[in-house]
Structures are given as structure tokens and as C-alpha cells.
Amino acid sequence: MGRSSGSGYDYSDDGRGSPNTGPLGETIQETISQGDEVDEAYQNFVDGTQLTDLQGETISNRRDVLEEILREEIGVTDSQLIGSFTRETVVGPMSQDTDADMMVVLDADQHRQWIMQENGPRNCLRAIKRRIEDDPRFSETNVSIDQNAVCVQYHDSTIEIVPAFDYNQVPHAEDPSQGLNPFDSQNDGYAIPDTHGQQSWVGTNPRRYKQQFEARNDAHNGKVAGLARSMKTWANNNNVPVRGYTMEVMVYNYFANKSKTGGRVPDNYHDLASDFVESLPNRMQQTTREPIYNEPVDSGMSQAERREAVQKAQKAAEALETAQRLKQEGRTKAAKERLREVYGDGFSDK
């Protein structure tokens, strides 16, 4: 009876003519070893896309300074880092493209005008921007408003400050659940500015998504976050017109669908990325929806951008398929060189 070695090769355990003995067996073992070398390089690449502890500490310290400034005059009751930084899907090392999201929860009684005014969300963002700019420590820092956040640009990253109220303090805030999920306003829901078109406040629940993401990530030994960082790196390296959060949700939904259908999830990053990217062109053509309220997260993509993203995803799928073939043939260096073309210089071909 033959059994699988776990590397795609069968071997005999009855002592008769095992293909892992003799010259042929030595060739197979060498090919398996070379394949493991590619997998190790892939793992090292994924590990290298994480922020270092020092970089994470730097972002946390900057959050503390910004909270201190706003707490003095704006009336901040709480602040927390949210977004990709807390889910370990932000791509390192830090650069000017790195951003971390910071939510500041405001006192509703002190700022009732921002809740009730027609231009309240915009006025709220402008007030936070002015307060940061007035601090001497930020006199030469670029501070701007981008959609629903105030962006503080450092030399190596940007912190995006998102103002918020407790959801139950904003009676007219849009409920994103639309009857799909009851919005838990009493526990951990917030209302944040929505400056797209009409000025309004819209509900959000970063804690709930973080909890679901962490549970799925833990179940797959960190590979949900690792694959998300890998695919963000691919998108950045190839100028793919897809937002980082959209890519992260695509990765999350890939794992969620595997769990729902009982599909096999590959146990190494090379096979995992190949399997995900094979599905990516189809995902690019469809609306990507976040898992909490089923809201679309890619509504800003034009049809031209979708077509470009599909073409680049197809090209990536072909490249990963080639790398897989080279790996199976024992052509380790060529396989790693192909992967470097996909992911950029961060993937070492040494």
C-alpha cells in the first residue's frame, strides 16, 4: 500500500521496490529537498512583510501623542488603533505608503453640533485637522483630510485619524446592517463621518470584524494575515488598482468560503498563493463584500480598473503556475527568480 509523503510523491511502506531507494529515489529526494527550499524562501518572504516590533512601537507612540493633543481641547473619551495594523495585515517595512488607522471617540454632549449640523462630519474633520496643525510639534508636518479621516503624514508612514461617536449617540446615523445583521449599538458600534456625496454619519463595527478575522487567522496558523500581506505586496509591486483593504477582504473571503464548502486549504504559502491567485481574476470581476454587514468595499473601482486588475491577476496566476512547475522539476533558483518577478525585491532568490 502506498502512502503520500506530504510533498506530492508516493512511497511504498511494504519494503518492496520503494521508489525512494536507489538512484531514482535519490533523485526524488533531491527534488523534494529543493521544493522545500522554495517553500522556505516563501515563508521567509511572508515573515519579512511584517512590521518589526520597533516599528509597531513607533506607531503606538505616535497614537499616544495625537490622542494627548486631541484630548486636551477636542474632548476625546477613548482612542484605539484599528484597521490593518491591528490585524497584522499592514505591509512592512514601514514606508511613505504605510498607513495606520486611529479611531478617536468624541464626547457627544460636548460636540452635539457636529452630530446635528448639515455639514457636521466635515466640520468635525476640519476641527481635528486645525488642532493637530496648531501644535508646534507638527508645524512642518503635512496634515490633510481624506474622505473620512485626518491624515498625519510622517517621513515613514501616515496615521489616519477617524473621529467617531458611540453609535447610539447619533440618532440619524446610517445603519449598515440593512436588516442582515442586528447592529449592536449598545456594545461596540460607532458612527464615523461619511463625506462621499451627502454629509452624514454611518455605523461601523471594527471590533467585530477584528474578532472574526483573528479567529480565522488563528485557525490557519497566521496564514490569513500572511497571505493578505503577500497579495498586498504583489498589488503594490505591479501597480494593481485595488485598495489594500479590498485585497484583505478578498483573502478573508477565500478562507471563509473554504471553510463553508469544506475545501482544502494548502499548508504552505507557495501552494496557498497559487490556489488563491487562480481564483483572483473571478474575484476582481465581482463585487467584494465585507463579512459583517455585507457592504461592498470596492465600489470605487471603475470598469477600466477592474479590467486592468483582472489582466494582472491572470498574469500573476500564470507566473505562479510556472514557478510551481520549476519547483517540481527541481529548478529551485529559476522558481525563486520567477517569484521575485511577481513579488518584487522582497522575495530573495538567494
C-alpha positions as CSV (number, residue, x, y, z in Angstrom):
1,M,0.0,0.0,0.0
2,G,1.5,3.4,-1.0
3,R,1.2,6.5,1.2
4,S,1.7,10.2,0.4
5,S,4.8,11.8,1.7
6,G,3.0,15.1,2.1
7,S,5.2,16.6,-0.7
8,G,3.1,15.2,-3.6
9,Y,5.1,12.0,-4.0
10,D,4.0,8.4,-3.2
11,Y,6.2,5.9,-1.4
12,S,5.9,2.3,-0.5
13,D,5.8,1.1,3.1
14,D,5.9,-2.7,2.3
15,G,9.6,-2.9,1.7
16,R,9.3,-3.9,-1.9
17,G,10.7,-1.6,-4.6
18,S,10.3,1.6,-2.7
19,P,11.0,4.5,-5.2
20,N,12.9,6.4,-2.5
21,T,15.8,3.8,-2.7
22,G,18.5,3.6,-5.3
23,P,19.4,6.3,-7.9
24,L,15.8,7.1,-8.7
25,G,14.9,7.5,-5.0
26,E,17.9,9.8,-4.5
27,T,16.7,12.0,-7.4
28,I,13.2,12.2,-5.9
29,Q,14.6,13.1,-2.5
30,E,16.8,15.8,-4.0
31,T,13.8,17.3,-5.9
32,I,11.7,17.2,-2.7
33,S,14.5,18.9,-0.8
34,Q,14.7,21.6,-3.4
35,G,11.0,22.1,-3.3
36,D,11.3,22.6,0.5
37,E,13.9,25.3,-0.2
38,V,11.4,27.2,-2.3
39,D,8.8,26.9,0.4
40,E,11.3,28.1,3.0
41,A,12.1,31.1,0.8
42,Y,8.3,31.8,0.5
43,Q,7.9,31.6,4.3
44,N,10.9,34.0,4.8
45,F,9.3,36.4,2.3
46,V,6.0,36.4,4.2
47,D,7.7,36.8,7.5
48,G,9.6,39.8,6.1
49,T,6.4,41.6,5.2
50,Q,5.6,42.1,8.8
51,L,6.3,45.3,10.7
52,T,9.1,44.9,13.3
53,D,8.4,45.3,17.0
54,L,10.2,48.6,16.9
55,Q,8.0,49.9,14.0
56,G,4.9,48.8,15.8
57,E,6.0,50.6,18.9
58,T,6.7,53.7,16.9
59,I,3.1,53.7,15.6
60,S,1.7,53.2,19.0
61,N,3.8,56.0,20.5
62,R,2.6,58.4,17.7
63,R,-1.0,57.4,18.5
64,D,-0.4,58.3,22.2
65,V,0.9,61.8,21.2
66,L,-2.0,62.5,18.9
67,E,-4.5,61.4,21.5
68,E,-2.9,63.7,24.1
69,I,-3.2,66.7,21.7
70,L,-6.9,66.0,20.9
71,R,-7.9,65.1,24.4
72,E,-6.9,68.5,25.7
73,E,-9.3,70.5,23.6
74,I,-11.4,68.3,21.4
75,G,-13.0,66.1,24.1
76,V,-11.8,62.6,23.3
77,T,-13.2,59.9,25.6
78,D,-11.3,57.0,24.0
79,S,-8.9,56.2,21.2
80,Q,-7.7,52.9,19.6
81,L,-5.7,51.8,16.7
82,I,-7.9,50.0,14.2
83,G,-7.6,48.6,10.7
84,S,-4.8,46.6,9.1
85,F,-2.3,47.5,11.9
86,T,-4.3,45.6,14.5
87,R,-4.9,42.6,12.2
88,E,-1.3,42.3,11.2
89,T,-2.0,42.8,7.5
90,V,-0.2,46.1,7.2
91,V,2.8,45.5,4.9
92,G,6.3,46.2,6.3
93,P,8.8,47.5,6.5
94,M,7.4,51.0,7.1
95,S,7.4,53.4,4.1
96,Q,5.6,56.5,3.0
97,D,2.9,54.2,1.7
98,T,2.3,52.7,5.2
99,D,-0.8,53.9,7.0
100,A,-2.3,53.1,10.4
101,D,-5.9,53.9,11.3
102,M,-6.6,55.5,14.6
103,M,-10.2,56.0,15.9
104,V,-10.9,58.8,18.4
105,V,-14.2,58.6,20.2
106,L,-15.6,62.0,20.9
107,D,-17.9,63.3,23.7
108,A,-21.3,63.6,22.1
109,D,-22.6,66.1,24.7
110,Q,-19.6,68.4,24.0
111,H,-19.9,68.2,20.2
112,R,-23.6,67.9,19.6
113,Q,-23.3,70.4,16.8
114,W,-21.2,68.0,14.7
115,I,-23.9,65.4,15.1
116,M,-26.8,67.7,14.2
117,Q,-25.3,70.1,11.6
118,E,-25.8,69.5,7.9
119,N,-22.0,69.7,7.4
120,G,-21.2,68.2,10.8
121,P,-18.9,65.4,9.6
122,R,-16.8,67.8,7.5
123,N,-16.7,70.4,10.3
124,C,-15.5,67.7,12.7
125,L,-12.7,66.7,10.5
126,R,-11.6,70.3,9.9
127,A,-11.5,70.9,13.7
128,I,-9.3,67.9,14.3
129,K,-7.0,69.0,11.4
130,R,-6.7,72.5,12.8
131,R,-5.9,71.2,16.3
132,I,-3.1,69.0,15.0
133,E,-1.6,71.8,12.9
134,D,-1.7,74.2,15.8
135,D,0.6,72.0,17.8
136,P,4.3,73.2,17.4
137,R,5.5,69.6,17.0
138,F,3.5,69.3,13.7
139,S,4.3,72.8,12.3
140,E,6.2,71.3,9.4
141,T,4.0,68.1,9.1
142,N,1.6,67.6,6.2
143,V,-1.9,67.3,7.7
144,S,-4.8,66.8,5.3
145,I,-8.4,65.5,5.1
146,D,-9.0,62.4,3.0
147,Q,-12.6,61.2,2.9
148,N,-13.5,60.2,6.5
149,A,-10.1,60.8,8.1
150,V,-7.5,63.4,9.0
151,C,-4.1,62.2,7.7
152,V,-0.9,63.0,9.6
153,Q,2.0,62.2,7.3
154,Y,5.3,61.3,8.9
155,H,8.5,60.7,6.9
156,D,8.0,57.0,7.0
157,S,4.2,56.4,7.4
158,T,0.8,58.1,7.8
159,I,-1.6,57.9,10.7
160,E,-5.2,58.4,9.6
161,I,-7.4,59.8,12.4
162,V,-11.0,58.7,12.2
163,P,-13.4,60.6,14.5
164,A,-16.3,58.7,15.9
165,F,-19.2,58.8,18.3
166,D,-20.9,55.9,20.1
167,Y,-23.5,54.8,17.6
168,N,-26.4,55.2,20.0
169,Q,-25.5,58.9,20.4
170,V,-26.1,59.7,16.7
171,P,-29.9,59.1,16.2
172,H,-29.8,59.6,12.4
173,A,-26.6,57.6,11.7
174,E,-27.0,55.2,8.9
175,D,-27.3,51.5,10.0
176,P,-25.2,49.5,7.6
177,S,-26.8,46.2,8.5
178,Q,-29.8,46.8,6.3
179,G,-31.6,44.0,8.2
180,L,-28.9,41.4,7.5
181,N,-27.4,41.6,11.0
182,P,-28.7,43.5,14.0
183,F,-26.4,46.4,14.7
184,D,-25.2,46.1,18.3
185,S,-25.2,49.8,19.2
186,Q,-25.0,49.1,22.9
187,N,-21.7,47.3,22.9
188,D,-19.1,48.2,20.3
189,G,-20.7,50.1,17.5
190,Y,-19.6,53.6,16.3
191,A,-20.7,56.3,13.9
192,I,-18.0,57.8,11.7
193,P,-18.1,60.5,9.0
194,D,-19.2,59.7,5.6
195,T,-18.2,62.6,3.3
196,H,-19.0,60.8,0.0
197,G,-21.7,62.9,-1.6
198,Q,-24.0,63.9,1.2
199,Q,-22.6,64.7,4.6
200,S,-23.7,62.0,7.0
201,W,-22.6,59.7,9.8
202,V,-22.5,55.9,9.2
203,G,-22.3,53.0,11.5
204,T,-19.2,50.8,11.7
205,N,-18.0,48.0,14.0
206,P,-14.2,47.5,13.7
207,R,-14.1,45.2,16.8
208,R,-16.5,42.6,15.4
209,Y,-14.5,42.2,12.1
210,K,-11.3,42.1,14.1
211,Q,-12.6,39.3,16.3
212,Q,-13.8,37.3,13.3
213,F,-10.5,37.9,11.4
214,E,-8.4,36.9,14.4
215,A,-10.4,33.7,14.9
216,R,-10.0,32.6,11.3
217,N,-6.3,33.7,11.3
218,D,-5.6,31.6,14.4
219,A,-7.4,28.6,12.9
220,H,-4.9,28.8,10.0
221,N,-1.8,29.5,11.9
222,G,-1.5,33.1,10.9
223,K,-1.8,32.4,7.2
224,V,-4.8,34.6,6.6
225,A,-2.8,37.7,7.6
226,G,0.3,36.3,5.8
227,L,-1.4,35.8,2.5
228,A,-3.1,39.2,2.8
229,R,0.3,40.9,3.2
230,S,1.7,38.8,0.3
231,M,-1.1,39.8,-2.0
232,K,-0.9,43.5,-1.0
233,T,2.8,43.3,-1.8
234,W,2.1,41.8,-5.2
235,A,-0.5,44.5,-5.9
236,N,1.9,47.3,-4.9
237,N,4.8,45.8,-6.9
238,N,2.6,45.5,-10.0
239,N,0.5,48.7,-9.7
240,V,-2.7,46.8,-9.4
241,P,-5.6,49.2,-8.9
242,V,-7.0,47.5,-5.8
243,R,-7.2,49.1,-2.4
244,G,-5.3,47.2,0.4
245,Y,-8.5,46.7,2.4
246,T,-10.3,45.3,-0.6
247,M,-7.4,42.8,-1.1
248,E,-7.5,41.8,2.6
249,V,-11.3,41.1,2.4
250,M,-10.8,39.0,-0.7
251,V,-8.3,36.9,1.2
252,Y,-10.6,36.7,4.2
253,N,-13.5,35.6,2.0
254,Y,-11.3,33.0,0.3
255,F,-10.7,31.3,3.6
256,A,-14.3,31.7,4.7
257,N,-15.5,30.0,1.5
258,K,-13.1,27.2,2.0
259,S,-14.5,26.7,5.5
260,K,-18.1,26.8,4.2
261,T,-17.5,24.3,1.4
262,G,-15.1,22.1,3.1
263,G,-12.4,22.9,0.6
264,R,-8.8,22.0,1.3
265,V,-6.5,24.9,2.3
266,P,-2.9,24.3,1.2
267,D,-0.5,24.2,4.1
268,N,2.4,26.1,2.6
269,Y,2.4,29.7,1.2
270,H,3.5,28.7,-2.3
271,D,0.5,26.4,-2.9
272,L,-1.7,28.7,-0.9
273,A,-0.9,31.7,-3.0
274,S,-1.2,29.7,-6.2
275,D,-4.7,28.5,-5.2
276,F,-5.9,32.0,-4.2
277,V,-4.5,33.8,-7.3
278,E,-6.1,31.2,-9.5
279,S,-9.5,32.5,-8.1
280,L,-8.4,36.1,-8.2
281,P,-9.5,37.1,-11.8
282,N,-13.0,36.0,-11.0
283,R,-13.0,37.8,-7.7
284,M,-11.8,41.0,-9.4
285,Q,-14.8,40.9,-11.7
286,Q,-17.3,40.5,-8.8
287,T,-18.3,42.9,-6.0
288,T,-16.2,42.3,-2.9
289,R,-18.3,42.5,0.3
290,E,-17.0,42.7,3.8
291,P,-18.2,39.9,6.2
292,I,-20.0,41.9,8.9
293,Y,-22.7,43.9,7.0
294,N,-22.2,42.5,3.5
295,E,-21.3,46.0,2.4
296,P,-19.3,46.4,-0.9
297,V,-15.7,47.5,-0.3
298,D,-14.7,48.1,-3.9
299,S,-17.5,50.3,-5.2
300,G,-14.9,53.0,-6.1
301,M,-13.3,50.7,-8.8
302,S,-14.1,51.7,-12.3
303,Q,-14.7,49.1,-15.0
304,A,-11.4,50.0,-16.6
305,E,-9.6,49.4,-13.3
306,R,-11.4,46.1,-12.9
307,R,-10.2,45.0,-16.4
308,E,-6.7,46.0,-15.6
309,A,-6.8,44.2,-12.3
310,V,-8.1,41.0,-13.9
311,Q,-5.4,41.1,-16.6
312,K,-2.7,41.5,-13.9
313,A,-4.2,38.7,-11.8
314,Q,-4.2,36.4,-14.8
315,K,-0.6,37.2,-15.5
316,A,0.3,36.5,-11.8
317,A,-1.6,33.2,-11.9
318,E,0.5,32.1,-15.0
319,A,3.7,33.2,-13.2
320,L,2.9,31.2,-10.1
321,E,2.0,28.2,-12.2
322,T,5.4,28.4,-13.9
323,A,7.1,28.7,-10.6
324,Q,5.3,25.6,-9.4
325,R,6.4,23.7,-12.4
326,L,10.0,24.8,-12.0
327,K,9.9,23.9,-8.3
328,Q,8.6,20.4,-9.1
329,E,11.4,20.0,-11.7
330,G,14.0,20.8,-9.0
331,R,14.9,24.1,-10.7
332,T,15.0,25.9,-7.4
333,K,16.8,29.1,-8.4
334,A,14.6,29.6,-11.5
335,A,11.5,29.1,-9.4
336,K,12.6,31.7,-6.9
337,E,13.6,34.2,-9.6
338,R,10.1,33.8,-11.1
339,L,8.5,34.5,-7.7
340,R,10.8,37.5,-7.3
341,E,9.3,38.9,-10.5
342,V,5.9,38.6,-9.0
343,Y,6.5,40.0,-5.5
344,G,9.5,42.3,-6.1
345,D,12.9,42.5,-4.4
346,G,11.5,41.5,-1.1
347,F,11.4,37.9,-2.3
348,S,15.0,36.8,-2.2
349,D,16.3,34.4,-4.9
350,K,19.4,33.5,-2.9
